[in-house]
Amino acid sequence: MLPARLTRSAGLARDLSTKSRHAFGRRHRMHRSVSRFTRTARARPPHIGLAARLPLPPSRSCAKVDASKEGTSVSSEPTREQLHRCLQAAAVPFIGFGFLDNFLMIVFGDLIDSTLCVALNFSTMAAAAIGNTISDGAGIWSGQWLESKCKALGFEEPKLTEAQQELPITIRWKNIGQFIGITIGCILGCCPLLVMDPNAAVQHRRDKEREEAFEIVISKVQEILQAEAVGLLLLNKERDELVSSHQSLNLPPSFHWKLNQGVIGHVAHSGNFINIADIKDEAMYDPELHDNFLNTGITVQSILCMPVFRGGEVHGVISVINKKDHSGTFTQKDEDVLSAICSHISVAVGDDKQTFKEVIEQCEKSMRTTGSPEFTSAASQRMATLFVPALEGIRTVLGAEATALMLLDPERQELFSEVIDGPLPHHSTPVGVGVVGEAVQVGHVMNVDVRDQESGWYRSERHQNYQGSGMNVRSELVVPLFDTSRKCQGAIKCINKHEGSAFSQEDVDYVTQVAHHIGMMLEGPDAGLRRVLALTRQKMQSKAVIQAADLDRGAVMCNLVKAERLPNRAVQKPATKAQKQKKIIDPYVTFSIARGNPLQQKPGVEERVMRGRNKDRKTAVRRFAKSLTVLEDSNPVWNESIALAFPKKFEDMPLEELWVHVLLWDYDSLTSDDLVAHAAFPLSEIRAGRMKEVAAHRLHPLPGFEHDLSSSRLWVSFDPCVPE
């Protein structure tokens, strides 16, 4: 039996890799079969034939072989106890092997991933492969040692005959023991994962990538902005100072900057960028700081500093020193470029676990933030800076005690003070509350003498010591700010005229003009073009323009006279008391040409009309000809003639299929306008000249809407304008 035991020991030593265990088992069994065949052949006389020398296959029929002819004892199936001992003897060494295999692979793989792979830019799979190679190599040298230790502990195979060892049941129990052992060992070998940081290697790799990226950023900023020196400093809150992170080659590799020092400290403290053409003309100029910047010999002349935000707070500052071109001054374009770069730096210096989804959520949170605690672009800060002298000028011209620019937060339905000139603190007001809230809700100019008891505006708790400023409100002028679609963006609020009880009409006209320009600034750089297009569309509705147009079908002149007994506004779930009290509509009318009778169409008319009007805003000639808006009147009077152009897409259609669709709307200063009612008139009847006389026509509710229109009437007539 000695050769068999030696063979098994050698087999266990070779079986150290999980990938070679099955192959080793097949080789081990083949080797034992060949050895037994060789010994049997040597024991027999040479004259016995080949068939006689071949061993019998192991089976239960071999139990009764003639012992005198074979020279061996009778073999039987192992007992249950022997099989259990075989399983234990096979399982325990493999527990040790599986433990070492996984333990060493994880430890060395993690070490290699965080060092060698980071240095050579290898992948994590390469670290796993190298760690597995090391663990398999260690298994070769530990195989015999593990088997000897297991035998010393009493885990040794029972004494079985060679025939018993070759029985399928014996082999099966050993394989089961090896499988159980390797599984338990591998599970136990995962214990380093309990104390190991799974993101350490990723962190090191990202740190390296970030360092390389920041080095490129510094060099590119220096190149793009044509600067003499560039430095990125990050905030250390514990020491209350800025610490250099990356810098150009002509600056010290490491330096600190106090938050109360110079321009850089002011930017970190205030959160506003600074662009200075000549530092010596500024109050923040300090010869010790700027004449020999950081002992580099650089004399600061011009400087552009931009804050880097993280979570709404200043996280660092990027400083660009001395423009090297002929102007020597950083431009607005330089400000915008550096602002865009800072937005990307803020993501890079943030949490390394941050995913793209979290970045988007952070941007969404920043968009919903009221006020301007952080300027995400230089253009925003420039605009906010211009508001300050504008409000100061308004207060001076009007002789007011305080002025404020109140902007609308549509998510929270409240107004917040963006810029204030005067003794007022920053504050917010819900839409529909107070004079400014009412003005924004209805879209009207409000000029109120608060002390007038008949006005009903005076509230001691609101107007005494207004917003904690110590100022008592006597008069208030609020002018809403509108975009091109006449949706309210906020308001200009003026408080307490020094002379007189209330602001004059001249004051109202002046602030209205100012509000027009501020509204354009708030709407964006293309607001001017949008307003030109809106004005063009209004002119295109005139009779002379449309009649001069080369239209095969001509146009229709709609004469809108008045309306009577229109329904009140349907207010569902009003948010404020003012919304409950305001029910009178702000009506206006649109005319359009539609295919088929709109009164017979299925529900969904409102959605189709809304899509059509949104598309209509980008066209030169309106498909929906619109009247003026009459504010808060259930019996409005227009006396207005509106030209309706014939759409080109309907030029080839029979007149019998076309209708003039009249829609009655309720203007809303905050959200989309509401449809109230509609009417329809056959275009064939209009072209025949049968509707030239002004008459009262019934208004019909839209499908799905419940308005009481039983007594509502619209006075209108139509003149066909057919080209000769």
C-alpha positions in Angstrom: 0.0 0.0 0.0 3.0 2.4 0.3 3.1 3.3 -3.4 -0.6 4.1 -3.3 -0.2 6.5 -0.4 2.7 8.2 -2.0 0.7 8.6 -5.2 -2.2 10.2 -3.2 0.2 12.6 -1.5 1.7 13.7 -4.7 -1.8 14.1 -6.2 -2.9 16.3 -3.3 0.2 18.5 -3.8 -0.6 18.9 -7.5 -4.3 19.7 -6.8 -3.8 23.3 -5.5 -5.6 25.3 -8.1 -9.4 25.3 -8.3 -9.1 25.2 -12.1 -7.1 21.9 -12.1 -8.9 19.8 -9.5 -11.0 17.8 -11.9 -8.1 17.2 -14.3 -6.0 16.0 -11.4 -8.6 13.5 -10.2 -8.7 11.9 -13.7 -4.9 11.7 -13.8 -4.8 10.3 -10.3 -7.2 7.5 -11.1 -5.5 6.7 -14.3 -2.1 6.5 -12.6 -3.4 4.1 -10.0 -5.0 1.9 -12.6 -1.7 1.7 -14.6 0.2 0.9 -11.4 -2.1 -1.9 -10.4 -2.0 -3.3 -13.9 1.8 -3.2 -13.9 2.1 -5.0 -10.5 -0.4 -7.7 -11.6 1.4 -8.3 -14.9 4.7 -8.8 -13.0 3.2 -11.3 -10.6 2.0 -13.6 -13.4 4.1 -16.0 -15.5 5.1 -14.7 -18.9 3.3 -17.6 -20.7 -0.1 -16.3 -19.6 -1.9 -14.5 -22.4 -2.8 -10.8 -22.6 -6.4 -11.5 -21.9 -5.6 -13.3 -18.8 -3.2 -10.6 -17.6 -5.9 -7.8 -17.8 -7.5 -7.0 -14.5 -11.2 -7.6 -14.0 -13.3 -4.4 -13.8 -14.3 -3.4 -10.3 -17.8 -4.7 -9.5 -19.6 -6.6 -6.9 -19.2 -9.8 -8.8 -15.5 -9.6 -8.0 -16.2 -10.5 -4.4 -16.1 -14.2 -5.0 -13.0 -14.5 -7.1 -10.8 -17.5 -6.3 -8.2 -16.2 -3.9 -5.7 -18.9 -4.5 -5.4 -17.9 -8.2 -5.3 -14.1 -7.7 -3.1 -14.1 -4.6 -5.4 -11.4 -3.0 -8.0 -11.4 -0.3 -11.8 -11.2 -1.0 -12.9 -7.5 -1.4 -16.3 -6.1 -0.3 -18.1 -2.7 -0.3 -16.8 -0.3 2.4 -19.0 0.2 5.4 -20.9 3.4 6.1 -18.4 4.4 8.8 -15.5 3.9 6.4 -17.2 6.1 3.8 -17.8 8.8 6.4 -14.1 8.7 7.2 -13.2 8.9 3.5 -15.4 12.0 3.2 -13.8 13.7 6.3 -10.3 12.8 5.1 -11.0 14.3 1.7 -12.9 17.4 3.0 -10.6 18.7 5.7 -7.4 19.3 3.6 -9.5 21.0 1.0 -11.0 23.4 3.6 -7.4 24.5 4.2 -6.7 24.7 0.5 -9.9 26.7 -0.3 -9.2 29.1 2.6 -5.6 29.8 1.4 -6.6 30.0 -2.2 -9.3 32.7 -1.6 -7.5 34.5 1.3 -4.3 35.0 -0.6 -6.0 35.8 -3.9 -8.1 38.6 -2.2 -5.3 40.0 -0.1 -2.7 40.1 -2.9 -5.2 41.1 -5.5 -6.4 44.1 -3.5 -2.8 45.1 -2.8 -1.8 44.8 -6.4 -5.0 46.7 -7.6 -4.3 49.6 -5.3 -0.5 49.9 -6.1 0.8 48.2 -9.2 -2.4 48.6 -11.3 -2.8 52.2 -10.3 0.9 52.9 -11.2 0.8 51.0 -14.5 -2.9 51.7 -15.3 -3.8 48.0 -15.3 -7.4 46.8 -14.9 -8.9 45.2 -11.8 -9.1 41.9 -13.7 -5.4 42.0 -14.2 -5.0 42.4 -10.4 -7.3 39.4 -9.9 -5.3 37.2 -12.3 -2.0 38.1 -10.6 -3.4 37.5 -7.2 -4.8 34.1 -8.3 -1.3 33.1 -9.7 0.3 33.9 -6.3 -2.3 32.0 -4.4 -1.9 28.9 -6.7 1.9 29.1 -6.3 1.6 29.2 -2.6 -0.8 26.2 -2.7 1.8 24.0 -4.4 4.2 24.4 -1.4 1.5 24.1 1.2 -0.2 21.0 -0.1 1.9 18.3 1.6 2.0 20.4 4.8 -1.8 20.6 4.9 -2.2 16.8 4.4 0.3 16.0 7.1 -1.4 18.4 9.6 -4.7 16.8 8.8 -3.3 13.3 9.4 -1.8 14.5 12.7 -5.3 15.7 13.7 -6.8 12.3 13.0 -8.3 13.0 9.6 -6.9 10.0 7.7 -8.5 7.7 5.2 -9.5 4.2 6.5 -7.5 1.2 5.4 -9.2 0.0 2.3 -8.2 -2.5 -0.3 -7.3 -1.3 -3.7 -10.5 -2.7 -5.1 -12.5 -0.9 -2.4 -10.7 2.4 -3.3 -11.7 2.0 -6.9 -15.3 1.3 -6.2 -17.6 4.1 -7.7 -19.3 4.7 -4.3 -15.9 5.3 -2.6 -14.8 7.7 -5.4 -18.2 9.5 -5.1 -17.9 10.0 -1.3 -14.4 11.4 -1.7 -15.5 13.8 -4.5 -18.4 15.0 -2.2 -16.0 15.5 0.6 -13.6 17.5 -1.6 -16.5 19.7 -2.9 -17.8 20.3 0.6 -14.3 21.1 1.8 -13.4 23.5 -1.0 -16.7 25.3 -0.7 -16.3 25.8 3.1 -12.7 26.8 2.6 -13.5 29.4 -0.1 -16.2 30.9 2.0 -13.9 31.2 5.0 -11.2 32.6 2.8 -13.4 35.6 2.0 -12.9 36.9 5.5 -10.6 39.8 4.3 -13.6 41.3 2.6 -15.1 42.1 6.1 -12.4 44.6 6.9 -11.3 45.6 3.4 -12.5 48.8 1.8 -13.9 47.7 -1.6 -13.6 51.2 -3.0 -10.0 51.9 -1.9 -8.5 50.9 -5.3 -11.2 52.8 -7.2 -10.5 55.8 -5.0 -6.7 55.6 -5.7 -7.4 55.3 -9.4 -9.8 58.2 -9.4 -7.4 60.3 -7.4 -4.7 59.6 -9.9 -7.0 60.5 -12.8 -8.2 63.6 -11.1 -4.6 64.7 -10.4 -3.8 64.3 -14.1 -7.0 66.0 -15.1 -6.4 69.0 -12.8 -2.8 69.4 -14.1 -4.2 69.6 -17.7 -6.9 72.0 -16.5 -4.4 74.4 -15.0 -2.2 74.4 -18.1 -5.1 74.8 -20.5 -6.6 77.6 -18.5 -3.3 79.4 -18.6 -3.1 78.8 -22.3 -6.7 79.7 -23.2 -6.9 82.8 -21.1 -3.3 83.8 -21.9 -2.5 84.2 -18.2 0.9 84.5 -16.5 0.0 82.2 -13.6 -3.0 80.0 -12.5 -3.7 78.4 -9.2 -6.5 76.2 -7.8 -7.0 76.5 -4.0 -9.4 74.3 -2.0 -11.0 75.3 1.3 -9.9 73.8 4.6 -12.7 74.5 7.0 -10.8 73.2 10.0 -8.0 75.8 9.6 -10.3 78.4 8.0 -7.9 78.8 5.1 -7.3 78.0 1.4 -4.7 75.3 0.5 -3.2 75.1 -2.9 -4.2 72.0 -4.9 -2.7 72.5 -8.3 -0.9 75.5 -9.8 1.2 76.5 -12.8 4.9 75.8 -12.8 5.9 79.4 -11.8 4.0 79.2 -8.5 5.1 77.4 -5.3 4.2 73.7 -5.2 2.4 74.2 -1.9 1.0 77.4 -0.2 -1.8 78.6 2.1 -4.0 81.6 1.9 -6.1 83.2 4.7 -9.8 84.0 4.0 -9.3 87.6 5.1 -6.5 88.2 2.7 -6.7 90.0 -0.6 -8.9 89.3 -3.6 -8.7 85.5 -3.3 -9.9 85.5 0.3 -12.7 87.9 -0.6 -13.9 85.6 -3.4 -13.9 82.6 -1.1 -15.7 84.5 1.6 -18.4 86.2 -0.6 -18.9 83.5 -3.2 -18.8 86.1 -6.0 -16.2 86.2 -8.7 -14.0 89.3 -9.2 -12.4 90.6 -12.4 -10.0 93.4 -11.8 -8.1 95.2 -14.5 -5.7 97.1 -12.3 -5.3 95.8 -8.7 -3.6 99.0 -7.5 -6.9 100.9 -8.1 -8.8 98.6 -5.7 -9.3 98.9 -1.9 -8.2 95.2 -1.6 -4.7 96.0 -2.9 -1.9 95.0 -0.6 1.7 95.6 -1.7 3.0 92.7 0.4 0.6 90.3 -1.3 0.5 91.5 -4.8 3.8 93.2 -5.7 5.7 90.0 -5.1 3.1 87.3 -5.4 4.1 84.4 -3.1 7.7 85.4 -3.4 7.8 84.4 -7.1 8.7 87.8 -8.4 5.3 88.1 -10.2 3.7 91.6 -9.8 0.0 91.3 -10.0 -1.6 93.7 -12.4 -4.9 92.1 -13.5 -6.6 89.2 -11.7 -9.7 87.0 -12.3 -10.9 84.9 -9.4 -13.8 82.5 -9.7 -15.3 80.5 -6.8 -15.8 76.7 -7.0 -19.0 75.5 -5.4 -20.0 72.2 -3.9 -23.4 71.7 -2.3 -24.2 75.4 -2.5 -21.1 76.4 -0.5 -17.7 77.7 -1.7 -15.3 74.7 -1.8 -12.4 76.4 -3.5 -11.1 79.3 -5.7 -9.4 79.3 -9.0 -7.2 82.4 -9.5 -5.9 83.6 -12.9 -3.2 86.3 -12.8 -2.1 88.8 -15.3 -3.6 88.8 -18.8 -0.6 88.7 -21.3 -2.2 90.1 -24.4 -2.1 93.7 -25.5 -5.2 94.7 -23.5 -3.9 93.3 -20.2 -7.5 92.9 -19.0 -9.7 89.7 -18.7 -12.8 90.0 -20.8 -16.4 88.9 -20.2 -15.7 85.9 -22.5 -12.8 84.9 -20.2 -15.3 85.1 -17.3 -17.8 82.8 -19.0 -15.1 80.3 -20.0 -13.6 80.1 -16.5 -17.1 79.9 -15.0 -17.9 76.8 -17.2 -14.6 75.2 -16.2 -15.4 75.8 -12.5 -18.7 74.0 -12.8 -16.8 70.9 -14.0 -14.2 71.3 -11.3 -16.9 71.4 -8.7 -18.0 67.9 -9.8 -14.5 66.6 -9.8 -13.6 67.8 -6.3 -16.8 66.4 -4.9 -17.6 62.9 -3.6 -15.8 60.3 -5.7 -18.8 58.0 -5.3 -20.9 60.5 -7.1 -22.7 59.0 -10.1 -23.9 60.8 -13.2 -27.5 60.5 -11.9 -26.4 62.2 -8.6 -24.8 65.0 -10.6 -28.0 65.6 -12.5 -30.0 65.6 -9.2 -27.5 68.1 -7.8 -28.0 70.3 -10.9 -31.8 70.0 -10.5 -31.5 71.0 -6.8 -29.4 74.0 -7.7 -32.0 75.1 -10.3 -34.8 74.9 -7.7 -32.9 76.9 -5.1 -34.5 80.3 -4.5 -32.4 83.4 -4.6 -28.8 83.4 -5.7 -26.7 81.9 -3.0 -24.4 80.7 -5.7 -23.8 82.0 -9.2 -23.4 79.1 -11.6 -22.2 81.4 -14.4 -20.5 84.7 -14.7 -23.3 86.0 -16.8 -25.8 85.5 -13.9 -23.6 87.5 -11.5 -23.0 90.3 -14.1 -26.8 90.6 -14.5 -27.4 90.6 -10.7 -24.7 93.3 -10.3 -26.5 95.5 -12.8 -29.7 95.2 -10.9 -28.3 97.0 -7.9 -27.7 100.4 -9.6 -31.0 100.0 -11.5 -33.0 99.7 -8.3 -31.0 102.5 -6.8 -31.9 104.7 -9.7 -35.6 103.8 -9.4 -35.6 104.7 -5.7 -33.9 108.0 -6.5 -36.2 109.0 -9.4 -39.4 108.1 -7.5 -38.3 109.5 -4.2 -39.1 106.1 -2.5 -37.8 104.9 0.8 -37.0 101.4 -0.5 -37.2 99.3 -3.7 -36.9 95.6 -4.2 -36.7 93.2 -7.2 -39.0 90.2 -6.3 -38.6 87.1 -8.5 -41.1 84.2 -8.8 -40.3 80.7 -7.6 -42.9 78.6 -9.5 -42.2 75.4 -7.6 -43.0 77.0 -4.2 -45.4 79.6 -5.5 -43.7 82.4 -3.7 -41.8 85.6 -4.4 -38.3 86.1 -3.1 -36.2 89.3 -2.9 -33.4 89.0 -5.4 -32.0 92.5 -5.0 -32.9 95.3 -2.5 -32.1 98.9 -2.3 -33.0 100.5 1.0 -33.4 99.4 4.7 -35.4 96.2 3.8 -34.0 92.7 4.7 -34.2 89.8 2.2 -37.6 88.2 2.5 -40.2 86.1 0.7 -44.0 86.5 0.1 -46.5 83.8 -1.0 -48.3 84.4 -4.3 -51.7 86.0 -3.6 -50.6 87.5 -0.2 -50.2 91.2 0.2 -50.0 93.8 -2.5 -47.0 92.3 -4.4 -48.5 88.8 -4.2 -51.9 90.0 -5.5 -50.2 92.0 -8.3 -48.2 88.9 -9.5 -51.2 86.6 -9.3 -53.5 88.8 -11.4 -50.8 90.4 -13.6 -51.9 94.0 -12.8 -50.1 97.1 -11.7 -51.0 97.9 -8.0 -50.6 101.4 -6.8 -51.9 101.4 -3.2 -52.2 104.0 -0.4 -52.0 101.5 2.5 -53.4 104.0 5.0 -56.6 104.4 3.0 -59.1 102.5 5.0 -61.4 102.0 1.9 -58.6 100.2 0.0 -58.7 97.3 2.5 -55.0 96.7 2.2 -53.8 97.9 5.6 -52.7 95.1 8.0 -50.9 96.2 11.2 -49.1 93.0 11.5 -47.7 93.3 8.0 -47.2 97.0 7.5 -46.0 98.1 10.9 -42.3 97.4 11.3 -42.4 95.9 7.7 -40.3 92.7 7.5 -38.6 93.7 10.7 -37.0 96.7 9.1 -38.4 99.3 11.5 -40.2 100.9 8.6 -43.9 101.5 8.5 -45.5 101.2 5.1 -47.6 104.1 3.9 -47.7 103.6 0.1 -46.7 100.8 -2.2 -46.3 100.5 -6.0 -45.9 97.1 -7.5 -45.3 96.6 -11.3 -45.2 92.9 -12.6 -42.4 91.7 -14.8 -43.6 89.7 -17.9 -41.9 87.6 -20.5 -42.9 87.5 -24.2 -45.9 85.2 -23.6 -47.0 87.7 -20.9 -46.3 85.2 -18.1 -45.3 86.8 -14.8 -41.7 86.5 -13.8 -41.8 88.6 -10.7 -42.3 92.3 -9.8 -40.6 95.6 -8.9 -41.8 96.8 -5.5 -41.5 100.4 -4.4 -42.3 101.4 -0.8 -43.2 104.8 0.7 -43.0 107.9 -1.5 -41.4 110.7 0.4 -43.8 113.3 -0.9 -47.5 112.7 -1.2 -49.7 109.8 -0.1 -49.2 107.6 -3.2 -47.1 107.2 -6.3 -48.2 109.2 -9.3 -49.2 108.0 -12.7 -45.9 109.3 -14.0 -44.1 107.1 -11.5 -46.2 104.1 -12.7 -45.3 104.8 -16.4 -41.6 105.1 -15.5 -41.4 101.8 -13.5 -43.5 100.0 -16.2 -40.8 101.0 -18.8 -38.1 99.8 -16.5 -40.0 96.5 -15.8 -40.2 95.9 -19.6 -36.4 96.0 -19.9 -35.7 93.9 -16.7 -38.2 91.4 -18.0 -36.2 91.0 -21.2 -33.0 90.5 -19.2 -34.7 87.8 -17.1 -36.1 86.0 -20.2 -32.6 85.6 -21.7 -30.5 86.8 -24.6 -33.1 86.0 -27.3 -35.9 87.9 -25.5 -35.5 90.9 -27.8 -35.9 88.8 -31.0 -39.0 87.1 -29.5 -40.6 90.5 -28.7 -39.8 91.7 -32.3 -41.5 88.6 -33.6 -44.6 89.1 -31.4 -44.8 92.7 -32.6 -44.5 91.6 -36.2 -47.3 89.1 -35.7 -49.6 91.8 -34.4 -48.9 94.0 -37.4 -49.5 91.1 -39.7 -53.1 90.8 -38.4 -54.0 94.2 -39.8 -56.3 94.3 -42.8 -53.9 96.1 -45.1 -51.0 93.7 -44.6 -53.1 90.6 -45.1 -55.0 92.0 -48.1 -51.6 92.8 -49.7 -50.4 89.3 -49.2 -50.5 86.9 -52.2 -53.0 84.5 -50.8 -55.3 82.5 -53.1 -58.0 82.2 -50.6 -57.6 85.7 -49.1 -58.5 86.2 -45.4 -61.4 86.7 -43.0 -62.0 89.9 -41.1 -63.4 89.1 -37.6 -65.2 91.9 -36.0 -65.2 91.3 -32.2 -67.6 93.6 -30.4 -68.4 92.4 -26.9 -69.4 89.5 -24.7 -72.1 89.3 -22.1 -72.6 87.4 -18.8 -69.4 85.3 -19.1 -68.9 82.7 -16.3 -66.6 83.3 -13.4 -63.2 81.7 -13.1 -63.3 78.1 -11.9 -60.9 78.1 -8.9 -60.1 74.6 -7.7 -58.3 74.1 -4.5 -57.2 77.7 -4.0 -53.9 78.1 -2.1 -54.6 81.5 -0.6 -57.5 83.6 0.6 -56.9 86.0 -2.3 -57.3 83.2 -4.8 -60.6 82.3 -3.3 -61.9 85.9 -3.6 -60.7 86.4 -7.2 -63.2 84.7 -9.6 -63.8 87.2 -12.4 -62.0 86.2 -15.6 -59.6 88.1 -17.8 -61.1 87.3 -21.2 -59.7 87.4 -24.6 -60.7 85.6 -27.9 -58.8 83.8 -30.6 -59.9 83.0 -34.1 -58.6 80.1 -36.3 -59.6 78.1 -39.3 -60.1 74.4 -38.6 -61.1 71.4 -40.7 -64.5 69.9 -39.6 -67.0 71.3 -37.2 -65.1 71.7 -33.8 -68.3 71.6 -31.9 -68.8 68.0 -33.0 -65.3 66.8 -32.1 -64.5 64.4 -29.3 -62.8 65.4 -26.0 -59.2 66.4 -26.5 -59.9 69.7 -28.3 -58.0 71.6 -25.5 -54.8 69.6 -26.0 -54.8 70.0 -29.7 -55.4 73.7 -29.4 -52.6 74.1 -26.9 -50.2 72.3 -29.1 -51.2 74.5 -32.1 -50.7 77.7 -30.1 -47.3 76.7 -28.9 -46.3 76.0 -32.5 -47.9 79.3 -33.5 -45.5 81.3 -31.4 -42.6 80.5 -33.8 -44.3 81.6 -37.0 -44.4 85.0 -38.6 -48.1 84.9 -39.5 -50.3 83.7 -36.7 -52.7 80.8 -37.3 -54.5 81.9 -34.1 -55.5 85.6 -34.5 -55.7 87.0 -31.0 -57.7 89.9 -29.5 -56.6 92.2 -26.6 -57.1 91.0 -23.0 -59.8 92.7 -20.9 -58.9 92.5 -17.2 -61.5 91.3 -14.7 -64.7 91.8 -16.7 -67.5 89.4 -17.2 -69.1 91.8 -19.8 -66.0 92.8 -21.8 -66.1 95.2 -24.7 -63.5 95.0 -27.4 -64.8 96.8 -30.6 -61.8 95.3 -32.3 -61.3 94.1 -35.9 -59.0 91.1 -36.3 -57.7 89.8 -39.6 -57.5 86.0 -39.9 -55.1 84.7 -42.6 -56.1 81.6 -44.6 -53.7 78.7 -43.9 -51.8 77.4 -46.9 -52.4 73.8 -45.9 -56.2 74.3 -46.5 -55.9 76.0 -49.9 -57.0 72.9 -51.8 -59.8 71.9 -49.5 -63.5 72.6 -50.2 -65.0 75.5 -48.2 -67.7 73.2 -46.9 -65.2 71.3 -44.8 -63.7 74.4 -43.2 -64.9 76.4 -40.1 -63.9 79.5 -38.2 -63.2 78.3 -34.7 -63.7 81.0 -32.0 -62.2 80.3 -28.6 -62.8 82.3 -25.4 -59.8 82.2 -23.0 -59.1 83.3 -19.4 -55.7 84.9 -19.1 -53.5 83.6 -16.2 -50.4 85.5 -15.3 -48.6 82.5 -13.8 -49.6 79.3 -15.7 -51.1 78.4 -19.0 -54.3 80.3 -20.0 -57.5 78.4 -19.5 -60.1 77.6 -22.2 -63.6 78.8 -21.2 -65.9 78.2 -24.2 -65.9 78.1 -27.9 -68.1 78.6 -31.0 -67.8 77.7 -34.7 -69.0 79.2 -37.9 -69.0 77.6 -41.4 -66.5 79.3 -43.7 -68.8 78.7 -46.7 -71.4 80.9 -45.0 -68.9 83.6 -44.2 -67.6 83.6 -47.8 -71.1 83.9 -49.1 -71.4 87.1 -47.1 -74.2 85.9 -44.8 -72.5 86.9 -41.5 -71.7 90.5 -42.1 -74.2 91.7 -39.6 -73.1 91.9 -35.9 -75.2 89.4 -33.9 -75.2 87.6 -30.6 -74.0 84.0 -30.8 -74.2 81.3 -28.2 -71.0 80.0 -26.5 -70.6 76.3 -26.1 -68.7 74.4 -23.3 -65.8 72.3 -24.4 -66.0 68.5 -24.0 -65.1 67.6 -20.4 -65.6 71.2 -19.0 -68.5 72.3 -16.9 -69.2 76.0 -17.3 -72.7 77.5 -17.0 -73.0 79.2 -20.4 -76.7 79.2 -20.8 -76.9 83.0 -20.7 -73.4 83.8 -22.2 -73.3 85.5 -25.6 -70.6 86.7 -27.9 -71.3 89.6 -30.3 -69.3 89.1 -33.5 -69.5 89.4 -37.3 -67.3 88.3 -40.3 -66.3 90.0 -43.5 -64.7 87.9 -46.3 -61.5 89.4 -47.7 -61.1 87.6 -51.1 -58.3 88.9 -53.4 -59.5 90.2 -56.7 
